[in-house]
């Protein structure tokens, strides 16, 4: 026995030695013949742009400084908006990837400045990007708005074309910024002070697309052996195996939780037989989740816990400094295949290098310890099952839908298709086998990041689907003949098969849903009334089937909707009718229930949000980005404080535990996390999560409060 134990220990030591050897090598941050580039330096203003400040407020003044900067002063209130107009002609910034505003908070109170960029390529007052900053009294900072680019605009090396953030600052986006005709930046100023004072304002472009640093930025390999940018440098970057071990154990260096209002005490205790499942209740005008003990619970969660984002290897190997030669060796679990294409997970590889054979269990324990220490109360979807089973934290599950058949639109399946119900039952049956009696499970989502288009009925009528048959059947039942339909709609269709939604109808339908002050209203024209009827029929079918499936397979758990990113009033109303809570992905600077009409009193879960940062890791990764780690932390805290003040919001979930690698794909994998790919916690971010967690119940019970005052007290 002793000999076997000794041999086993020797094999384990040998494996660790092999892994350690594979993990070491030349310093990945150094490029021969040059020094690494400071990430933060890329976003400095390249040159000053000329601008003229204006405001509609009565008490507004400005002062020009010797360094060409401008200071503005005014009374706080609803008119606290300053517009920085381009002088002489619009700004043409085709050669840069961002515009930046440097400024100073000259008041004696915390101040939030929201910046919006406008241009006029075709339509006046078109919004071209936003960002914001929260500054303490006397503090200086920058508000940087990265531009969006179309894929066709990138003319660099082919290996970079299909990644989200190109090395030269080209940030691929579905809504590209027309950079050659920018007319103004509007600064909206929020502060508890009676007067605001924003000093030393400078405006200028940043991160040139073809500057002196571009050849170095575009050099390959692009990614070092730890999954980080090889070219860029920032504080805390891992450069060796010892760095990896030190940085991933950083929990011991972070601010420890205080003795305050620790919401998670109820959820980390051992569960006992007879305890209840999670439920929902409205108390004193505020919606709450109730935990297994019947205690008020607010879901501060994070998705994809313990899960990295594998990067594609096919046609991209030259981007990586190191990929193991043997996919069946010590790093075999870091390799995967999707549709026959190879992928590699640097997050998993780093855990193997640091922790060895039992890396998954050890890393899971460390992650669970962190989540409890940071005040996270809920493990979100797509998380490591090992962590779900070992942790006593609450969690939520997503029932994935098979979208191999052509969806109606985006990722919306056809609810009238017989296969939809079969797929739903199979997915929920698999979940129920594992979690139906689990009292830590709050509930189930069905679908994710759903984007219901305003022209849904038009799309349905253009394709041969089960939904099309259902839609035409409804019209035939209402009108009897095509002639009567034509009379009502003012059309000339020759048969039911020819019925389509015209572009004019789509345009009028969109307009009909907005009244004179921008609120949604009900259409009155016969054709538009029918469009709403048909849209409601499709949405009702989808959400009612989802509801009944959850009740069959997971009767003790909540049906949490479909993590909707965009939809009409009709769709969200049907979701609210059938789901226990409405889940909304809200990538905005402020949490919002705006999709849900005010007259519908239903609890809302912010199922996904995040903020990226410009000064470290993967610059400009994410839907919204802050200038620095410190600014991102403040914006996250402000977001959560606002969410806690909203009586309908029962929780908010950060979109990913782990940062995605710099070569992630656009629109799918570009998620900023709470830790780096080397498992180093973002200290500023997780420290504010602790602070918010400690104040969760008191903030929630207080109700509406000044976000900035609460944030100042917290900081």
N, C-alpha and C positions, 0 to 999 in steps of 0.2 A: 504493500500500500504506500509506504513511504517513497519507494522508488517511482511508482506511478505518479504520485503527487509531485515529486521532484521533476520528472520528465514533463508533466503538464505545465509546471511553472516555467521550465526552461523554454518550452514551445511558445508560451505566452510572451516571455521576455524577448525571444527571438523575433516574434511577429512585431512587437512594439519597436524593436530595433530596426527592422526592415521598414516599417511605416515611418519612423523618425528619419531614416536615411532618405526615403523618397520625399519627405516633406522639407528637406533642407536643400540648400544650393546657393547660387549667387543671389545677392540682395535683389529682389524683384523690383524694387522701386527705383533702381539706378539704371539709366541707359548709358552704355559705354560712350564716353566722350562728352557727356552733358550731365547737368544736374536735373533732378526731378522738378516738376512745375507745381508751385503752390496752387491748390484748387481755388482758394479764395481770391487769388490775384486775377483770375480770368474775368471776374465780374466787375472789376474796377472801371470807372468811366474812362473811355478812350479820348474823348474830346468834349468840350462843352457845347451844348446846343443853345441857340438863342430862343428865349421865350418871354412872354408878357403875362404876368399874373393878373387875373380879374376875379371879381366876386360880386354877386348880386346883393350881398348883405349891406346894410346901411353903414354900420360902423366897421369899415374895413380900411386898413392902411398897409403900406408896404415900404420897404427900405432897401435900397441897393447897396451892396457891399463892394469893397475894393477888389475882391477876388472874383467878380462877376456873378456872385451868388445873390440871392434875394431873400429877405425875411418878410413874412406876412403876419398880420395881427388882426384879431377880430373877436366879436362876442360869440360865445358858444351857443348852440341851439340848432334848430332845424335847417338854418341857412349856412351852416358852417362848411361851406364848400368853396374851394379855390380852384380856378381853372388856369392851367398853364398853357397858353396858346403859342403855337409855333409862329414866330415872326417872319416877315418877308415872304416865305413860301412854306408849304408843308415839309416836314422832315422826311428825308429819303434815307432809310437805314437798311437798304438791301444788302449791304456788306457786313452786317452784324447780326448776332443771334439774340440780342436783348436790348432793352432800354432801361436805364437805371435813374432813380431820383435819390440824391444824397441830401439829408436834412438833419435838423436838430430840434428836439423838443425844448423850446425856450420857456415853457410854462412851469408852474410849481406843482403840477399834477400829472399822473399817468395819462398818456394820450395815445389814441389809436388813429392811424392815418390809413385810409383805404384809397388805393390808387386805381384808376381805370384809364385805359388807353383808347383813344378814338381816332378813326381815320375816315376817309371818304373816297373809296375806290369807285363805288357805283352808287351806294346809298349814303346820304349824310348821317352823321352821328352813329356810325357803326362801331360797336364795341369790339376792340381788338385784343383784349387781355386785361387781367387784373392781378393785383397783389396787395399786400398790406404789411404794416409793421406796428408794433406796440412798443412805445418808448417811455422810459421812466423820466422824471424831471431832469433836464440838463443832458440827457443822453443823445448821442448822435447815432445815425444808422442809415441804412439804404433800403429802398423799396425797388426791387428789380423784377421786371416783367419779361420772362423769356418768350420769344416769338414761337409760333407754330409754323411748321414747314410741310409742304406736300412731299411725298417720296420722290417725285420727279425733279425737285429742286436740288437734290444732292448729286454732285458730280465728282465725288471722291472715289476711293477704291471700292470695287464691287463687293468685297467682303463686309463692308459696313452698311450696305444699302438696306438690309432688312432688320436692323436693330433700332431700338427706340430713340436713343440719344447718340448721335454721331459724335466722333471725337472733336470735330471742329465747332460744336455747339448747335448743329442742325438737330432740332427737336421735332421729330415727326409727329404730326397732329392731324386729326380729322378736320379741323377748322383752321386752315393756314392763315397766317397774318399777312395782309397786304402791306408790306413794309415801306413802300415807296411814296406813300401819301398819308402820313400821320399828321393829324392836325392839332391834337391837344392831349394833355393828361389832366384828369380831374382828381383833386385830392379832397376826400370827404373826411372831416376831422371830428372825432368823438373824444370828449374829455369831461370829467366832472367839474373842471375849473370853470369859472364864470367867463374867462377869456382864454383864447388860444394864442400861442405864439410859436410859429414854425420858422426857424431860422436857418440861414446858410443853405438855401435850396439851390442845388445844381442839377441839371438834367443832361444826360449824355448816353451814347451807345456803349455797349459792352460786348466782350467776347467776339472779336472779328472773325468772320468765317474763313478768311484767307489772310491771316496775319503772320507775323514772324514766327510764332510758335506752332503754326499749323502742321508743318512737316513732322515735328516731334510728337504733336498730339495724335497724328494719324499713323505713327510708326507701329509696326507689328513685331512681335505679338503685343496685343492690346491689354490682355488680362494676365495678371501674375499668377503664381502657383496657388495663391489663396483665394482666387476669384475676385480680386480687386483690380482697379486700374493700375497698370504697371507704370504709367507715365506720370500720373498725378500724385501729389503728396498732401497730407493733412494730419493734424494732431491725432495720435492714437492709431495710425495705420499700422497693420501687422507686417513685419518684415522678416520674421524668423519663427521657428517652431516655439522658441521660448516666449516670444511676443504673443503667439497664439494662445499658449497656456495661461499667460498672465492676463491677457485681455478678456478671455472668456470666463475667468473667475472674478471679473470685476464687480460682481454683486457685493463683495465684501468692502468695496471702496465707496459704494453709493450711499447717499443719504438714507438713514434707516427710518422706518415708519415711526411716527410719533404715537403717543398714547391716546390720540383723539378718537373720533367717531368711526370705529373700524367696522364697516358694514359686513365684511366677509367673515366675521366670527361665526355666524350661524352656518355658513356654507362649508367651512373647513373642519367643523366638528364631525365626528363619526356619525353616520346615519343609522337610525334605529328602525327596527320593524314597526310598522304602523304609522310612520310619518307620512304626510300627504305629498301629493305631487304639486308642482308649481301651478299657480292660478293667477288670475287678474282681478283687480278690484279698484274701484274709485273711492277714495277717502278724502273728505274735506276738499273736494274739487280737484284732486290730483290723482291721476292714474298710477297704479303701482303693480308690479309683479309681487306676488306673495310666495316666499320660499317654502321649503319642506316643513318649516316650523311655524308657518303662518305669519312670518315677520315680513315687514316691508323691505323690498329688494329692488335695487336699481341696477340694471345690467351694464356694467362697464367692461366691455369685452374686447377681444382681439381674435382675428381669424388666422387660419393657417399656422397654428402654433406648432412649432417643432418641424415645420415643413419648408424646405428650401425650394428654389425655383431652378430646375435643371435647364442648362443651356444647350442649344442645338450644336451638334458637332459636324453634321453634313455640310460640306462646302464652307466650313468656318474654322477648321482646326488651326489655321495659321494665326487666328486671333488669340490663341492660348499659349502661354509660355510652357505650361505643363499639363499634360493629360496622361494618366498611366497607360503604358503600352499594353498591359494585360488586363482586359476587362473582367477576367475571372480570378484575379489575384486578390490581395487584401482590400482593394477598393471596389470590389465587384458590386456592392450594394449602392455605390454612387452612380453606377451606369444604369440606364434604362432605355427602352425603345418605345416610340410612339409612331404608329403607322409605318413601321419598318425603318424609321430614322433614329439614329443614336443621339442620346442626350447624356449630359454629365452634371452631377449635383455637387458644386463646390462646398456648399454648407455641410452636406453629409461627409464629403471627403475630409474637411477640416476636423470634424468630430472624430473620424477614424484616426487621423494623424495624432490628435491630442489624447484620445481616450482608449484607443485600441479596440480589441474584440468586443467588449461589452459597451461600446460607445452609445448605443441607442438607449439602453436602460439608464446609464450614468447621465447622459445628456437630458433625458426625460426628467430625472429627479432634479437636476439643476434648474431646468426650465420651470418646473412646478414650484420650486422654492422661490424663484424670481417672481412668478406671477402672484404668489401670495404676498411677497414683500412689497410689490409695486401696487397692490390694492386692486388688481384685476379680479373681477367677480365672476366672469363668464368666459369660457373657452368657445370661440366661434367656430364656424364651419370649416371644413377641409383641414382639420387638425389631425395630428398624429394619434391613432387609436391607442397607442401605448400610454400617451399622456392622459387621454380621456379615462382610461381604466385605472391609472395609478393616482390621479388627482381627485381630491374631494370637492373641487370647484364645480359649479354648475356649467352646463354646456348646451349647445344647440347643434342640430343636425340638418343637413341639406339632402333632400331626395333628388338625386340627379335624374334628369330626363334624357331619353334617347332622342337626339336631334339628327340622327342619320337620315331619316326621311326629311324631305324638304319642309322647313318650317313655314308658317304663314308669313312671318316677317321677323328679321333679326333672329332672336332665339325663342320665339313664341311658337310652341307646337300647335298642331291642329287638334283642338279638343273634340271635334266631331269624328275624328278618325277612330275606328275601333282599336287600332293599335295603341292609341294614347292611353286608354284605360288599362290595357294589358301592361304597358310599360310602367304606368303609375303603380299598379298593384304589385308588380315584381319588385320595383325599387323600395316601396314602403314595407313589403313583406320581409326583405332582407334586413332593413333597419329594425323592424319590430322583433325579429329573431334575437337581436342583440340588446335592444334598448327599451322594449315595451314596458318592462317593470322597473326601469332605472329611474329613481326619483331625483337624480342629479340632472337628468335631461329636461330642459325647460320646454322644448317643443321642436317643431319641424318646419323648415322652409321647403317649398316646392318650386324649383327653378331659381335662377340667380341673375342679377344684373339685367332684368327684363326691360326692354325698351319698346313700348307699344307705340307704333307710329300713328300720327293723326290721319293718315290715308289708309288705315288698315282695311276698310271695306273695299277700297279700290284695288288693293293688292290681292285680296281674296277673290274678287271677281275676275282677275286676269289669269288665274291658274286653275287647273282641274284638280280640285281638292274636295274633301268631304264638307268642309266649311262652305265652299261655294254652293254646293247643292243645298245646304241648309239655308243659306241666305236667299237663294232664288226661290226656294219653297216658301219662305216667309213672305216674299213679295207677291208670289202667285196667290197665296192664301188671302193676302190683303186686297189685291186689285183684281184678281180673276183673269184679266187679259192684259197683254202687253199694251194694247191701245189705251186702256185706262191708266196704266202706269205712265205712258207717254203724255197723256193729258195732264196728269198731276205734276210730272217732272219737267214738262216742256221739252221733251226729247223726241227722237224719231227712230227708236229701235225696232227692227223688223221681227225679232223673236226674243224669247227669254234667254237664249244662248248668247245673244248679241248685247245684252244689258251690261253696261259698264258705268263707272263713276267718271264723269268728265273732269278735266283740270279745273274748270270754272266752279264746279260743285265742291271740289276739295278746297279751293281757295276760300269760297264763301262759308264753307263749314268751319274752317279754322277761325275765320273772322267772327262767325256767329257765336263762338264760344267765349268771346271777350266783349264785355260791355264797355261803355264810354270811359270807365276808369280802370279798365284792365282786369276786372273780375270775370270769372266764367259765368256764362248765362246759357239759357236754353234756346235752341234755334226754333224759328216759327215757319219758315218756308217749307212746303210739303216735301221736297226732295231732301232737304237737310234734316227734317224730322225723321225721315226714313233712314238716313245714314246713321243717326244717333240710335235708332231702334235696332239696326243691324249690328252696330258696334257693341251695343249692350247685350245682344243675343250671344255673340261670340265670347265676350268677357264673362257673362253669366255662366255659360257652359263650362268654361275653363275653371273658374273659381269654385263652382258648385261641385264639380267632379273631384277637385283637389280636396275640398272640405269633406266630402263623403268618404274618400279614400283614407284620409287621416283618421276619421272617426272609426272606420273599420279596423285599421291596423294599429293605431296608436291612440286608443280612446281616452287615455289618461293624460295625454299631452296636448299642448297648444298648437294650433295651426297658425303659423306666423307669416303667411302670405308668400310673396315671390321676390322679395328684394328688388323692388321696382326702381328703375332709374328715371324713367320718363313715361308719361301716359296722359290720357285725357281725364276729365272729370268723370265721364261715364265709366271708364275702366277702373279707376280708383274707388268709385262708389260701389261697384260690384265686388271688388276685393274686400272692402270694408264690411259689406253685407255678409260675406261668408267666412272670412278669416277672423280668428280671435284677436289678432293684432295686425296692423298694417306695417310692413317693413319697407323702408325707403333707403336706397343708396343716395346719400346726400353729399356730393363732392362740391362743397361751397365753403365760403369763409365763415358762414353762420349756419347752424342747424336749422332746418326748415320743415314744417309740415304743410307747406303751401300747396302741394299736390292734392292734399285732402281738404275738401270744402269745409269751411268753418262750421256748417250746420251738422256735420257728421261727427258725433262724439265717440271717437274710437282711439284706443291706445296706439301709439306709433313707436316703432323701434327704428332708430337710425342704424341700418344694418351694415353700412360701410361708409367710412370717411378716412381721410389721411391728409397730411401735408408733407411735401418733400422739402429738401433744402439744397442750397447752392454751394455750400462751403466745404463739403466732405463727401466721401463715398462716390456715389454716382450722381454727378451734378444735374439738377433740374429733373430728377426722376419723380414722377407722380403727376396727378392732375392739377394740383395747386402747389406752388413752391414758395418757401420763405427764403430770405437772404442768408440766414444763419441758423445753426442749431438752437441758439438761445431764442431767436424769434419764432422758430417752429414750435418750441415748447410753450411759449406764451400763447400762441394762436390756438394750440391744442387745448390748453387750460381754459381759454376764453370760450372756445366751442363747447366744451363740456359744461362749463358754468351756465351758459345760455340754455343748453339742452336740459339741465337740471331745473331751470326756472320755468320750463314749458310744461303745463299740466298734462299734455297728451304724450310727451316723450317718456318712455319707460327704460331707455337705455341707448347707448351709442357704442359701436364696435369699430376699432381701428382695423384697416383692411388686411394687414399682414404682420406676423411676428418677426419675420426675417426680411431684410433688404433683398431686393432682386439684384442680380449681377448686372454689370454695366452693359453687357451684350444682350439684354432681354429684348423680347419682341414688342413692337409698339401696340398699345391698346389692350394687350393681354396680360403681360407679366411685369409691367413697369409699376411696381408697388414699393414704396418706402416702408420699412419696418421699424420695430422697436429695438432690434439688434442688427448688427452688420452681418455679412456673409461669414465673417470670422467669429460670430457669436459674441461680439462685444456690444454691451448695452449702450444705447445713446443716452448718456447720463442726464442731460438737461431734460430730455423728453420723459424718461421714466420717473425722474424726481418730481415733475409736476403731476404725473399720474398719481403718485403717492399722496401728494398734497390734496388733490381733488378728491381722492378716495376717502381720506380722513374727514373731509368736510361734506361728503355726499349727502348724508341724511339731513344734516342741518340746513344745507343749501336747498334741498328738495322741499323740506317742510316750511322753509321761509317763503317759498314761492318766488314771485317776481322780485328781482334784485338788480342793482347796478352791477353789470358784469365787470366793468373796469375797477370799481371800488373793491369788489370781492377778489379780483385778480391781484390788485395791489396788496391787499391784506395777506394773500396767500404767498406772494413772492417775497 
